[in-house]
């Protein structure tokens, strides 16, 4: 203890604890999303290169096929791993929105590849894979936002319970501190 210190530490404000829990939840969500997305990235690139080698399809057509395979893979991973604790009541709505936002992601992803290949003439296998990867990266930002905001929404009750718990913790901390100060005043 330093000079002038009573040895008592002030408790951090309750909103810091609530903020910390929200940041921790978001971090876990990003890690799970990244795990599924990373596996989906491998599926996407493997299928893309396999289709290109086996069939000889044009670059963007092979990429669209690979993206569709990755979308199916990712839905299973997101629903049963990354977002398994989210609302499951409206599966038709969930799947419809997932497919809608996935198609937008598909257009972003393959638009980058199309522009590089046909707009700038960058059409070597290395360039195809680089721009496919870049397109996936840009589309991933959109997908993360749209999936967490619209498709795999958090259960409202869970958020309400977390908010109520942090409020109650703050209240009990205030009562304890005010009770101690009153009892000392009457000694």
N, C-alpha and C positions, 0 to 999 in steps of 0.2 A: 504494500500500500504506500502511496506517496503522501507527502505532507499535505494536510488539509483534507484528506480523503476520509470519508466515513466508512469506506469499504463496501457501501451499498451501490449497486449499479441500477440505473434507471432501466426499466423494461423497455424494449423497443416498442414503438407505437404499433397497435394492432394491424394497421393497414400495411405495414412492412411484412408481417407474416402472411397476410392474404395475398399480397403482391408476390411474395416468394413462392407460395403454392401455385399461383397462376403461371409464373415463369417456369417452375418445375414441370407442371403439366404440359405447357407448350413445348418445352425441351423434349420431354418423353414422346410427345406426338411427332415432333420433327424427326427424332431418331427412328421411330417405328415407320413413319412415312418414308424416310430415307432407306431403311432396310428393304421394304417392299419395292420401292422405286429402283433401288440399286439392282435387285434381282430382276425386276422388269426391264431395266436398261440392258442387262446381259441377254435376256430373252430376245429383246428387240434387235439388238445388234447381231446376235447369232442367227436369228431367223432371216434378217436382212441379207447378211452375207451368204447364207446357205441358199436362199432363193435366187440371189444374183448369180451364184456359181452354177447351180443346178438347172435353172430355167432360162437364164439369159434375158429375163424381163428387163424393161427399162428401169432406171434407178428409182424414180419416184413410185412406180407401180410396186416394185419389190419392197420399198419402204412402207407403203400403205399396208401391204399384207403383213409385214413385220409389226407394224404399229397396232393393227387389229389383234394379232395374237398376244401382244404385250398388254393390251387393254383388258382382255379376258383374264390373263394371268394376274394383272394388278387388281382387278375387282375382287377376285377371290382373296388375295393377300390383304387388301384394305379391309374388306368386310369381316374376315375371320381372324385377322391379326391386329392390324394397326388401329382399326376403329371398332373392334368387337364389343366395346363397352358403350357404344353409341346407340341411339334410338333405332330399333328394328321394326317398328310398327308399320311403316309404310314402305314395304319392299318394292312395290311397283313404282312408286314415286321416286324412291332412292335409285333404282336401276335406270329409270328414264332420265333422271338428272345426271347420273353418272355417265350414261352414254352420250347425252347432249354435250356435257363439258369435255368428255373424251374426244368427241368429234372436233370440237373447237381446238383442243390440244393437238389433234392429228393434223388439222389444217395449219396450225402454227409450225409444228415440227416439220411437216413436209413442205410447207411454203419456203422455209429457210433452205432446204435441200433443193427444191425446184429453182429458186432464185440463183443459188450458187451454180447449179448444173447447167441450166438453160439460159440464165441471164448473163452469167459471167464465163461460162464455158469450162468451169472447174469440174472435170469429169473423170479424174483418175480414181482408182479404188481408195487410195489414201484420202483424197479430197472428199469423196463421197462419204466415207466414214466420219471424217472430221465434221462436215456440215450436218450429217445426220445427228451426231453427238451434240453439236451446238443447238440444233433445233429441238432436240429432246430437253436440253437444259432450259431453254427459254420457255418451252411449253410446260415444263415441270413447275415453274413458278406460278403460272396460271392455274395449273391443276391443283397444286397445294391449296391455294386460296379458295378456289371454287369448291373442291371436295369438302374442305373443313367448314366452309361457310354455308353451302347449300345442300350437299349430298349427305354427308355423315355428320349431322348436327348433334351437338351435345344434348343430353337429356336436360330439360329445363329444371327438373326437380333437383338434380345433382348440383347444379349451379346455385339454386336457392339454398340448399342445405349447406353448402360450403360458405356462402355469404352469411347465413344465420350463425354458423359455428364461429366464424371469425368475430361477428358482432358479440356473441355471448362470451367469448374469450376476453374481448376488450372490456365488456361490462364487468365480468368477474374480477379482472385485474384492477379496475377502478374502484370497485367495492372494497377489495382487499386493501388497497393503498389508502383509501379514505377511512376505512375502519381502523387501520393502524394509527393514522395521524390523530383521529378523535380519541382513541384510547390513551395515547400519550399525553394529549392535552388535559385529560382529566386526572392524571396521576398526581 
